[in-house]
Amino acid sequence: MNENNRKAWLYLMPAVLFLGVFMVYPLVDVVVYSFEEGYNFASQTFFGTGTYNYSYVLHDPYFMQALKNTFILVIITVPLSTGFALLISLALSSIKKLKELFSTIYFLPYVTNTLAVGLVFMILFKKTAYSDGLVNLLLGAFGMSPVDFIEGPYWAKMFVLCFYTVWVVLPFKILILTSALASVNEDYYNAARIDGTSRSRMFWRITLPMISPMIFYLVITGFIGAFKAYSDAVAIFGTNLNAAGMNTIVGYVYDMLYGNSGGYPSYASAAALILFAIVLTITVINLMISRGKVSA
Amino acid sequence: MKVVLDHLFMRFPSRKKGDPDTVAVSDFDLEIPDGLLVGLLGPSGCGKSTTLNLICGLLTPSSGRIFFGDEDVTSLPPEHRGVGLVFQNYALYPHLTVKKNIMFPLENLKGDKKMTRREMEEKALEAARLVQIEDYMDRRPAELSGGQQQRVAIARALVKRPGVLLLDEPLSNLDARLRLQTREEIRRIQKETGITTIFVTHDQEEAMSITDMIVVMEDGIIRQTGKPQEVYDDPANLFVAKFLGTPAINVFSGQIRSGALYAGEDIIADGLDGISDRKVSVAIRPEALVPDPDGPFRCGISALEVMGRDCSIVFTHPSGTSPALRAIVGSELLPGEGEKTVRFRIKPSKMFIFGEDGERIRTEERP
């Protein structure tokens, strides 16, 4: 190793140390835990090694419920939020008056605390002995019977969770898409206008391909974010998500580590790695689909 | 197709209340005969691009009318005017291949003009052949050089066979050699198709070299129109005289006293009896100054620049309006090394006299 090389490593040392201790080591550890049966933090002991943890997690009805919830959440909210964000951004970029005001309003959820928003959602949707909640009052006005969205049927709870998730992720997507739309050179539209291109064709043939890298970025990060959902569910349904039947994969991992049934780091590690495998697969599929279609 | 611009005005409202509106184009009155290549020439901000946008319909004039042939197109949207526009940055769609870019305008046609895929491909190939880009049909714009992108942009503008072709600073994004090549190319394409072509440029050499007619603009006003050589030889005002020609024309502040033209203390012309005594600006082309030991124009030499074919003498004169005045002379007439002064004789046909308002003062003996 020559002098320069030694210097280079010296300069890299702080970053390498921190990344090694706080990222690489824990990651390796999680993989190790997931294959050690009945690992105990306190005594640092385990019974044996094998794939039993995975088998346990995959046969745990709570995990299957969490898996199902997470998948429904992902499949519904990612396309919906991206689509809504695109519509709102298009509207925002086509108005001139009050543009700044509307942009600010749409961005507000982004700077608002998750738990505070969750509380507001709970109050809006909850049905108690004293009040039906605002949403139920509205439903009543249309002649529909009230539904308890927080402790009622599964579809109602899922609706609230999806609604909440879409609402929370919209601002960031709108921010990204409005700036993407603004960065499309005006000359492309002028050229298209001279050629007599209709507005819808302009959108499908020019605008959409031009901003496709950004849409793709939002879809990928949206998938990853939705798979990691947890705090949203807690904000609305409280910490006992298994009882509410609204647990998510990350929620399951948390419960296994610290929850009422806590103290099972091996199961938690296995569940976390299963989540990792799912996210990796989905992202690879995304990349494969988008290759060639996205110009950038 | 003949293009007539009838007293066009374009005003942009001011941002702040109370400020006067910006007048980008003012009383623009011009008739462009069918089949000519016309250059709109002027410094940046003179309203030439605005004029182009008015002609193609991306902007609507505040007042005045535009005619294509006998048809009034003032209120027609761009797509119904039958114009092709080449943008300064080409505006090629980066996600489409060359072929698809050229076909794009055809795919928009509706009703009885609608074409089949085959017809479109044929038309696109025809346009590509015209600009000699047919070997690159499956590439994307990013995989082409600047000159090739320019050709694709022209092909896309021509594919619908427009009545008028408009080019906005078509050469400004090319390097010097390509620029020379491409301007010949534009001339050839224009000749082959016979389409009335209007192009905007701030480069006078570009405009002079290939156009049939130039329109010199300043601050939204037409300062002079005509054949390039005629405008160069006979500028109507000081602005046009200064704007055309490289190196730039030399300008001196002079005086007319009892029929004689003084530049400083030198009498550089006389017999101007028809003109009353007044202050004037005198503009002399660099090629009009001939070193002559008996010449009337006494100047100090600041540098000699020898560049092969032409040599220039950089000189000073007390009445000169810029520090570096320039004369282009044959190398055999160059003063010797170490000479501090030079005397010039002036070719009268390349000397112009302007009043204090910048308008030309014509003398009897010259047209």
Interface residues (C-beta under 8 A of the other chain):
Chain A: N185 D187 Y188 N190 A191 A192 R193 I194 D195 G196 T197 S198 R201 R205 I206 P209 M210 S212 S295
Chain B: C56 G57 L58 P77 P78 E79 H80 V83 G84 L85 F87 Q88 N89 A91 Y93 P94 H95 F104 P105 N108 L109 R156 K160
